[in-house]
Amino acid sequence: MTTEPLNPSVTPLYQGRYAENTAGIIAALTTCIQAAGGAVKAYPSNTAGIIAAIIDLQIAITGGGSGSQSVAALAPATSGEVLAKGDVVYLKSADSKVYKATSIFSFEQANVLGLVKSAVTAADQPVTVVVRGPIEGLVGLSPGKDYFLDTAGAMTLTPPGGGGVYSVHLGQAISSTTLDVQPVPPILTT
């Protein structure tokens, strides 16, 4: 079996080169699947193999791979207090730390950054916040339902109302344990 040469006209070279043939395409797709946290299989070196690899890449990107946060946008932060997994947080401008958000008091406290990916047991600890995309490991969610920030700083199915409270859409449950985090800016209710 002969292989085609690498494409010498690709400049500048940012990443590894792959042969310009079916095996090269599959090698490139395999690298993408692994980067997205997906499971790689043996793919035949033909069009069917390319299609199978593309399907596996799509599964990995949409969260079906072995990496549970494969499509989530994550933000590193510093905790301002003890935070549990799934806590809704905002970034406090005074000290650049994250705290539990709330739909009352101020626009800043209702301006949701995202949900805490893993618990921290003290202030001034590194914490990862899921700012967009799926967060898994939550409990009791209603699939297909929208979630909002409540006055106590938790998630609720009922959007706050009645005046003087901020309404903040957090995202939609895609399973009983996974929320697709998509926060929107707070809107003051009247």
C-alpha positions as CSV (number, residue, x, y, z in Angstrom):
1,M,0.0,0.0,0.0
2,T,1.4,3.4,-1.0
3,T,0.6,6.6,0.8
4,E,0.3,10.0,-0.6
5,P,2.8,12.7,0.4
6,L,2.0,15.3,2.9
7,N,0.7,18.6,1.6
8,P,3.8,20.9,1.4
9,S,1.8,23.9,0.5
10,V,0.1,24.3,4.0
11,T,1.8,27.3,5.6
12,P,2.1,28.3,8.2
13,L,2.1,24.9,9.9
14,Y,0.1,25.2,13.2
15,Q,-0.4,21.5,13.9
16,G,0.7,18.1,12.7
17,R,0.2,17.3,9.1
18,Y,-1.9,14.4,7.9
19,A,-1.5,12.5,4.6
20,E,-3.9,13.6,1.8
21,N,-5.7,10.3,1.6
22,T,-8.4,8.4,3.4
23,A,-6.0,7.2,6.2
24,G,-4.9,10.8,6.7
25,I,-8.4,12.0,7.0
26,I,-9.3,9.3,9.5
27,A,-6.1,10.1,11.5
28,A,-7.1,13.8,11.7
29,L,-10.7,12.9,12.7
30,T,-9.3,10.5,15.4
31,T,-7.2,13.3,16.8
32,C,-10.3,15.5,17.0
33,I,-12.4,12.7,18.6
34,Q,-9.8,12.2,21.3
35,A,-9.5,16.0,21.9
36,A,-13.3,16.2,22.4
37,G,-13.2,13.3,25.0
38,G,-14.7,10.7,22.7
39,A,-13.9,7.0,22.3
40,V,-11.9,6.1,19.2
41,K,-12.5,2.8,17.4
42,A,-10.8,1.1,14.5
43,Y,-12.0,2.7,11.3
44,P,-11.6,1.1,7.8
45,S,-9.6,3.2,5.4
46,N,-12.5,4.0,3.1
47,T,-15.4,6.4,2.8
48,A,-17.4,4.3,5.3
49,G,-14.6,4.7,7.8
50,I,-14.6,8.5,7.3
51,I,-18.4,8.6,7.9
52,A,-18.1,6.5,11.0
53,A,-15.3,8.7,12.4
54,I,-17.4,11.8,11.7
55,I,-20.4,10.4,13.5
56,D,-18.1,9.5,16.5
57,L,-16.7,13.1,16.4
58,Q,-20.3,14.5,16.5
59,I,-21.2,12.3,19.5
60,A,-18.0,13.4,21.3
61,I,-18.7,17.1,20.6
62,T,-22.3,16.8,21.8
63,G,-21.3,15.3,25.1
64,G,-21.8,11.7,24.3
65,G,-18.1,10.9,24.5
66,S,-16.3,9.7,27.6
67,G,-15.5,13.3,28.5
68,S,-18.6,14.6,30.3
69,Q,-17.8,18.3,29.7
70,S,-16.7,17.9,26.1
71,V,-18.6,20.9,24.8
72,A,-18.8,23.1,27.9
73,A,-17.0,26.5,28.0
74,L,-15.2,26.5,31.3
75,A,-13.8,29.5,33.2
76,P,-11.1,29.3,35.9
77,A,-11.9,31.5,38.9
78,T,-11.2,31.9,42.6
79,S,-13.8,31.2,45.2
80,G,-15.0,34.0,47.5
81,E,-16.8,31.5,49.8
82,V,-17.6,27.7,50.2
83,L,-19.3,26.6,47.0
84,A,-21.1,23.3,46.1
85,K,-21.2,21.6,42.7
86,G,-24.0,23.3,40.7
87,D,-24.1,26.5,42.7
88,V,-25.0,29.5,40.6
89,V,-22.3,32.1,40.8
90,Y,-21.4,35.7,39.8
91,L,-18.1,37.5,39.6
92,K,-17.7,40.2,42.3
93,S,-16.0,43.2,40.8
94,A,-14.5,44.3,44.2
95,D,-12.3,41.3,44.6
96,S,-12.6,39.3,41.3
97,K,-13.8,36.2,43.1
98,V,-17.0,34.2,42.5
99,Y,-19.9,34.1,45.0
100,K,-23.3,32.6,45.1
101,A,-25.6,34.6,42.8
102,T,-29.1,35.9,43.8
103,S,-31.9,37.5,42.0
104,I,-32.3,40.2,44.7
105,F,-30.1,43.0,46.0
106,S,-28.1,44.1,42.9
107,F,-27.6,43.7,39.2
108,E,-24.0,42.5,39.9
109,Q,-25.2,39.6,42.2
110,A,-27.8,38.6,39.6
111,N,-25.4,38.8,36.6
112,V,-24.7,35.0,36.5
113,L,-21.3,33.8,35.3
114,G,-22.3,30.1,35.4
115,L,-22.5,27.0,37.6
116,V,-19.7,25.6,39.7
117,K,-18.3,22.4,38.2
118,S,-16.8,20.9,41.4
119,A,-17.3,21.9,45.0
120,V,-14.7,23.9,47.0
121,T,-14.5,23.9,50.8
122,A,-13.1,27.3,51.5
123,A,-12.7,30.8,50.1
124,D,-9.6,31.7,48.0
125,Q,-9.6,28.2,46.3
126,P,-9.3,27.6,42.6
127,V,-12.8,26.8,41.1
128,T,-14.0,26.0,37.6
129,V,-17.2,27.5,36.4
130,V,-19.3,26.1,33.5
131,V,-20.2,29.3,31.7
132,R,-21.8,27.7,28.6
133,G,-22.8,24.2,27.8
134,P,-23.6,21.0,29.8
135,I,-22.9,20.5,33.5
136,E,-23.6,16.9,34.6
137,G,-24.1,15.4,38.0
138,L,-27.0,17.6,39.2
139,V,-30.1,16.0,40.7
140,G,-33.9,16.3,40.3
141,L,-34.0,18.3,37.0
142,S,-37.0,18.2,34.7
143,P,-35.8,17.4,31.2
144,G,-36.8,20.0,28.6
145,K,-37.7,22.6,31.3
146,D,-36.1,26.1,31.6
147,Y,-34.4,27.0,34.9
148,F,-34.1,30.5,36.4
149,L,-32.2,32.0,39.3
150,D,-34.4,32.4,42.5
151,T,-34.1,34.9,45.3
152,A,-32.2,32.4,47.5
153,G,-29.6,31.9,44.7
154,A,-30.7,28.4,43.7
155,M,-32.3,27.2,40.5
156,T,-36.0,27.2,40.0
157,L,-38.5,26.4,37.3
158,T,-40.5,29.6,38.1
159,P,-39.1,32.8,36.8
160,P,-39.0,35.5,39.5
161,G,-41.6,38.3,39.2
162,G,-43.5,40.8,41.2
163,G,-41.2,43.8,40.9
164,G,-37.8,44.7,42.2
165,V,-36.4,41.3,41.5
166,Y,-34.1,40.3,38.6
167,S,-35.2,37.6,36.2
168,V,-32.3,35.5,35.1
169,H,-32.6,32.5,32.7
170,L,-29.9,29.9,33.5
171,G,-30.5,27.2,30.9
172,Q,-32.5,24.2,30.1
173,A,-32.4,20.7,31.6
174,I,-31.4,18.1,29.0
175,S,-31.8,15.2,31.4
176,S,-32.6,14.8,35.1
177,T,-28.9,15.3,35.9
178,T,-27.7,17.6,33.2
179,L,-28.3,21.3,32.6
180,D,-27.3,23.1,29.4
181,V,-26.0,26.3,30.9
182,Q,-26.9,29.4,28.8
183,P,-27.3,32.4,31.2
184,V,-28.7,35.6,30.0
185,P,-28.2,39.1,31.5
186,P,-30.5,40.0,34.4
187,I,-33.8,41.8,33.7
188,L,-35.3,43.9,36.5
189,T,-39.0,43.0,36.9
190,T,-41.6,45.7,37.5
